[in-house]
Amino acid sequence: MDAWLAWFGRLGGALVDGGNPTAPTAKSIASDGRVSGGPVGAMVSGCSIIKANSLDEAVALAKGCPVLQGGAKISVFETFNAMG
């Protein structure tokens, strides 16, 4: 937990939501409404939301994420305002 708190401290105002880990179980919903067990695509183990001026800046900030210390990989996604 200390590593997480240290990373959050380094992120400062860029930290929007520290997030939470996800459970190993998932369900997927198809466009026709069918529900199946398991995720579609890669399994997600958790998320954090950070604010950055570019995807490259977000990647640089994410390089301090403590999950990397245990050999995990992370993916950084850019969001956009879909509501106007």
N, CA and C atoms as an extended XYZ file, in Angstrom:
252
Properties=species:S:1:pos:R:3:atomname:S:1:resname:S:1:resid:I:1 pbc="F F F"
N         0.824       -1.195        0.000 N   MET     1
C         0.000        0.000        0.000 CA  MET     1
C         0.871        1.263        0.000 C   MET     1
N         2.031        1.161        0.625 N   ASP     2
C         2.921        2.327        0.671 CA  ASP     2
C         3.335        2.769       -0.728 C   ASP     2
N         3.585        1.793       -1.614 N   ALA     3
C         3.975        2.128       -2.989 CA  ALA     3
C         2.855        2.871       -3.701 C   ALA     3
N         1.609        2.444       -3.460 N   TRP     4
C         0.466        3.122       -4.087 CA  TRP     4
C         0.329        4.549       -3.576 C   TRP     4
N         0.431        4.719       -2.266 N   LEU     5
C         0.305        6.063       -1.693 CA  LEU     5
C         1.428        6.969       -2.182 C   LEU     5
N         2.632        6.424       -2.335 N   ALA     6
C         3.752        7.220       -2.852 CA  ALA     6
C         3.493        7.630       -4.293 C   ALA     6
N         2.988        6.693       -5.128 N   TRP     7
C         2.691        7.021       -6.522 CA  TRP     7
C         1.595        8.070       -6.600 C   TRP     7
N         0.532        7.878       -5.815 N   PHE     8
C        -0.546        8.865       -5.795 CA  PHE     8
C        -0.008       10.238       -5.409 C   PHE     8
N         0.912       10.279       -4.449 N   GLY     9
C         1.513       11.546       -4.036 CA  GLY     9
C         2.309       12.193       -5.156 C   GLY     9
N         3.047       11.373       -5.929 N   ARG    10
C         3.818       11.915       -7.058 CA  ARG    10
C         2.896       12.422       -8.160 C   ARG    10
N         1.748       11.781       -8.332 N   LEU    11
C         0.801       12.236       -9.361 CA  LEU    11
C         0.181       13.575       -8.989 C   LEU    11
N         0.013       13.830       -7.708 N   GLY    12
C        -0.557       15.091       -7.252 CA  GLY    12
C        -1.912       15.359       -7.870 C   GLY    12
N        -2.064       16.555       -8.448 N   GLY    13
C        -3.328       16.966       -9.043 CA  GLY    13
C        -3.721       16.206      -10.292 C   GLY    13
N        -2.789       15.432      -10.857 N   ALA    14
C        -3.112       14.631      -12.044 CA  ALA    14
C        -3.973       13.419      -11.683 C   ALA    14
N        -3.999       13.044      -10.397 N   LEU    15
C        -4.801       11.901       -9.974 CA  LEU    15
C        -6.270       12.296       -9.907 C   LEU    15
N        -7.072       11.701      -10.764 N   VAL    16
C        -8.512       11.955      -10.766 CA  VAL    16
C        -9.218       10.935       -9.876 C   VAL    16
N        -8.850        9.663      -10.022 N   ASP    17
C        -9.453        8.583       -9.248 CA  ASP    17
C        -8.417        7.482       -9.102 C   ASP    17
N        -8.041        7.182       -7.877 N   GLY    18
C        -7.061        6.137       -7.630 CA  GLY    18
C        -7.533        4.764       -8.068 C   GLY    18
N        -8.836        4.601       -8.184 N   GLY    19
C        -9.400        3.362       -8.689 CA  GLY    19
C        -9.432        2.247       -7.685 C   GLY    19
N        -9.682        1.070       -8.180 N   ASN    20
C        -9.784       -0.141       -7.377 CA  ASN    20
C        -9.394       -1.324       -8.232 C   ASN    20
N        -8.978       -2.409       -7.574 N   PRO    21
C        -8.761       -3.635       -8.338 CA  PRO    21
C       -10.115       -4.228       -8.726 C   PRO    21
N       -10.111       -5.049       -9.763 N   THR    22
C       -11.333       -5.739      -10.161 CA  THR    22
C       -11.241       -7.200       -9.751 C   THR    22
N       -12.396       -7.830       -9.600 N   ALA    23
C       -12.451       -9.257       -9.292 CA  ALA    23
C       -12.079      -10.038      -10.547 C   ALA    23
N       -11.642      -11.283      -10.403 N   PRO    24
C       -11.266      -12.069      -11.584 CA  PRO    24
C       -12.458      -12.573      -12.399 C   PRO    24
N       -13.656      -12.293      -11.963 N   THR    25
C       -14.845      -12.732      -12.692 CA  THR    25
C       -15.396      -11.583      -13.521 C   THR    25
N       -15.992      -11.909      -14.651 N   ALA    26
C       -16.566      -10.884      -15.527 CA  ALA    26
C       -17.656      -11.506      -16.374 C   ALA    26
N       -18.513      -10.684      -16.898 N   LYS    27
C       -19.521      -11.095      -17.873 CA  LYS    27
C       -19.498      -10.078      -19.002 C   LYS    27
N       -19.844      -10.528      -20.183 N   SER    28
C       -19.895       -9.655      -21.353 CA  SER    28
C       -21.324       -9.600      -21.867 C   SER    28
N       -21.708       -8.455      -22.369 N   ILE    29
C       -23.036       -8.263      -22.950 CA  ILE    29
C       -22.858       -7.945      -24.423 C   ILE    29
N       -23.453       -8.746      -25.294 N   ALA    30
C       -23.381       -8.536      -26.742 CA  ALA    30
C       -24.415       -7.492      -27.160 C   ALA    30
N       -24.265       -6.973      -28.368 N   SER    31
C       -25.191       -5.942      -28.855 CA  SER    31
C       -26.629       -6.451      -28.940 C   SER    31
N       -26.808       -7.756      -29.049 N   ASP    32
C       -28.165       -8.311      -29.092 CA  ASP    32
C       -28.704       -8.635      -27.704 C   ASP    32
N       -27.931       -8.296      -26.671 N   GLY    33
C       -28.383       -8.490      -25.300 CA  GLY    33
C       -27.950       -9.805      -24.670 C   GLY    33
N       -27.360      -10.710      -25.454 N   ARG    34
C       -26.902      -11.979      -24.885 CA  ARG    34
C       -25.773      -11.730      -23.885 C   ARG    34
N       -25.842      -12.449      -22.778 N   VAL    35
C       -24.827      -12.336      -21.736 CA  VAL    35
C       -24.032      -13.631      -21.708 C   VAL    35
N       -22.713      -13.497      -21.637 N   SER    36
C       -21.856      -14.672      -21.550 CA  SER    36
C       -20.839      -14.458      -20.436 C   SER    36
N       -20.298      -15.551      -19.938 N   GLY    37
C       -19.279      -15.460      -18.901 CA  GLY    37
C       -17.949      -15.052      -19.495 C   GLY    37
N       -17.193      -14.307      -18.755 N   GLY    38
C       -15.855      -13.913      -19.187 CA  GLY    38
C       -15.839      -12.614      -19.958 C   GLY    38
N       -14.711      -11.938      -19.910 N   PRO    39
C       -14.570      -10.665      -20.623 CA  PRO    39
C       -14.336      -10.886      -22.111 C   PRO    39
N       -14.576       -9.854      -22.877 N   VAL    40
C       -14.215       -9.850      -24.288 CA  VAL    40
C       -12.868       -9.127      -24.367 C   VAL    40
N       -11.861       -9.775      -24.892 N   GLY    41
C       -10.538       -9.170      -24.972 CA  GLY    41
C        -9.730       -9.436      -23.722 C   GLY    41
N        -8.775       -8.583      -23.462 N   ALA    42
C        -7.858       -8.772      -22.349 CA  ALA    42
C        -8.560       -8.589      -21.008 C   ALA    42
N        -8.129       -9.346      -20.039 N   MET    43
C        -8.652       -9.229      -18.684 CA  MET    43
C        -8.107       -7.952      -18.042 C   MET    43
N        -8.952       -7.234      -17.355 N   VAL    44
C        -8.569       -6.015      -16.645 CA  VAL    44
C        -8.484       -6.360      -15.165 C   VAL    44
N        -7.414       -5.945      -14.514 N   SER    45
C        -7.263       -6.248      -13.092 CA  SER    45
C        -7.523       -5.036      -12.204 C   SER    45
N        -7.747       -3.889      -12.811 N   GLY    46
C        -8.044       -2.685      -12.049 CA  GLY    46
C        -7.849       -1.466      -12.923 C   GLY    46
N        -8.109       -0.305      -12.353 N   CYS    47
C        -7.920        0.923      -13.125 CA  CYS    47
C        -7.654        2.091      -12.192 C   CYS    47
N        -6.982        3.068      -12.717 N   SER    48
C        -6.804        4.372      -12.082 CA  SER    48
C        -7.027        5.397      -13.175 C   SER    48
N        -7.519        6.558      -12.800 N   ILE    49
C        -7.760        7.621      -13.778 CA  ILE    49
C        -6.849        8.787      -13.448 C   ILE    49
N        -6.050        9.180      -14.437 N   ILE    50
C        -5.172       10.332      -14.279 CA  ILE    50
C        -5.471       11.337      -15.389 C   ILE    50
N        -5.207       12.597      -15.100 N   LYS    51
C        -5.426       13.663      -16.082 CA  LYS    51
C        -4.073       14.081      -16.629 C   LYS    51
N        -4.000       14.140      -17.948 N   ALA    52
C        -2.757       14.532      -18.611 CA  ALA    52
C        -3.095       15.350      -19.848 C   ALA    52
N        -2.131       16.067      -20.356 N   ASN    53
C        -2.342       16.899      -21.537 CA  ASN    53
C        -2.188       16.126      -22.845 C   ASN    53
N        -1.675       14.905      -22.768 N   SER    54
C        -1.506       14.081      -23.961 CA  SER    54
C        -1.405       12.622      -23.541 C   SER    54
N        -1.545       11.739      -24.499 N   LEU    55
C        -1.382       10.319      -24.218 CA  LEU    55
C         0.055       10.028      -23.782 C   LEU    55
N         1.017       10.671      -24.405 N   ASP    56
C         2.421       10.464      -24.025 CA  ASP    56
C         2.683       10.905      -22.589 C   ASP    56
N         2.076       12.009      -22.174 N   GLU    57
C         2.226       12.460      -20.791 CA  GLU    57
C         1.593       11.453      -19.838 C   GLU    57
N         0.438       10.928      -20.203 N   ALA    58
C        -0.222        9.924      -19.372 CA  ALA    58
C         0.643        8.673      -19.239 C   ALA    58
N         1.265        8.265      -20.332 N   VAL    59
C         2.165        7.101      -20.295 CA  VAL    59
C         3.325        7.378      -19.342 C   VAL    59
N         3.900        8.561      -19.421 N   ALA    60
C         5.017        8.899      -18.539 CA  ALA    60
C         4.583        8.835      -17.071 C   ALA    60
N         3.401        9.342      -16.770 N   LEU    61
C         2.891        9.291      -15.404 CA  LEU    61
C         2.594        7.856      -14.977 C   LEU    61
N         2.076        7.063      -15.886 N   ALA    62
C         1.709        5.682      -15.578 CA  ALA    62
C         2.924        4.798      -15.331 C   ALA    62
N         4.083        5.196      -15.817 N   LYS    63
C         5.288        4.392      -15.617 CA  LYS    63
C         5.637        4.227      -14.142 C   LYS    63
N         5.058        5.044      -13.283 N   GLY    64
C         5.290        4.914      -11.847 CA  GLY    64
C         4.301        4.008      -11.145 C   GLY    64
N         3.371        3.417      -11.867 N   CYS    65
C         2.327        2.580      -11.263 CA  CYS    65
C         2.952        1.366      -10.568 C   CYS    65
N         2.602        1.125       -9.311 N   PRO    66
C         3.200        0.033       -8.552 CA  PRO    66
C         2.976       -1.369       -9.117 C   PRO    66
N         1.970       -1.601       -9.928 N   VAL    67
C         1.762       -2.959      -10.454 CA  VAL    67
C         2.935       -3.385      -11.335 C   VAL    67
N         3.639       -2.429      -11.894 N   LEU    68
C         4.789       -2.753      -12.741 CA  LEU    68
C         5.908       -3.412      -11.943 C   LEU    68
N         5.985       -3.122      -10.654 N   GLN    69
C         7.018       -3.707       -9.795 CA  GLN    69
C         6.855       -5.220       -9.676 C   GLN    69
N         5.619       -5.710       -9.855 N   GLY    70
C         5.350       -7.139       -9.757 CA  GLY    70
C         5.376       -7.851      -11.087 C   GLY    70
N         5.767       -7.143      -12.148 N   GLY    71
C         5.862       -7.765      -13.462 CA  GLY    71
C         4.609       -7.638      -14.307 C   GLY    71
N         3.600       -6.938      -13.818 N   ALA    72
C         2.370       -6.754      -14.596 CA  ALA    72
C         2.595       -5.763      -15.730 C   ALA    72
N         1.741       -5.831      -16.716 N   LYS    73
C         1.718       -4.843      -17.796 CA  LYS    73
C         0.534       -3.923      -17.558 C   LYS    73
N         0.638       -2.714      -18.058 N   ILE    74
C        -0.503       -1.803      -17.992 CA  ILE    74
C        -0.766       -1.236      -19.381 C   ILE    74
N        -1.998       -0.849      -19.588 N   SER    75
C        -2.401       -0.174      -20.823 CA  SER    75
C        -2.915        1.200      -20.456 C   SER    75
N        -2.587        2.178      -21.273 N   VAL    76
C        -3.027        3.549      -21.042 CA  VAL    76
C        -3.969        3.913      -22.181 C   VAL    76
N        -5.172        4.306      -21.816 N   PHE    77
C        -6.179        4.688      -22.809 CA  PHE    77
C        -6.498        6.166      -22.665 C   PHE    77
N        -6.721        6.810      -23.801 N   GLU    78
C        -7.154        8.195      -23.815 CA  GLU    78
C        -8.675        8.211      -23.908 C   GLU    78
N        -9.301        9.052      -23.104 N   THR    79
C       -10.761        9.212      -23.195 CA  THR    79
C       -11.066       10.523      -23.911 C   THR    79
N       -12.297       10.668      -24.297 N   PHE    80
C       -12.728       11.918      -24.926 CA  PHE    80
C       -14.142       12.218      -24.467 C   PHE    80
N       -14.515       13.453      -24.554 N   ASN    81
C       -15.837       13.889      -24.128 CA  ASN    81
C       -16.853       13.524      -25.197 C   ASN    81
N       -17.651       12.531      -24.935 N   ALA    82
C       -18.653       12.058      -25.903 CA  ALA    82
C       -19.978       12.800      -25.775 C   ALA    82
N       -20.114       13.626      -24.759 N   MET    83
C       -21.401       14.281      -24.506 CA  MET    83
C       -21.399       15.744      -24.932 C   MET    83
N       -20.455       16.122      -25.771 N   GLY    84
C       -20.520       17.476      -26.281 CA  GLY    84
C       -19.396       18.282      -25.951 C   GLY    84
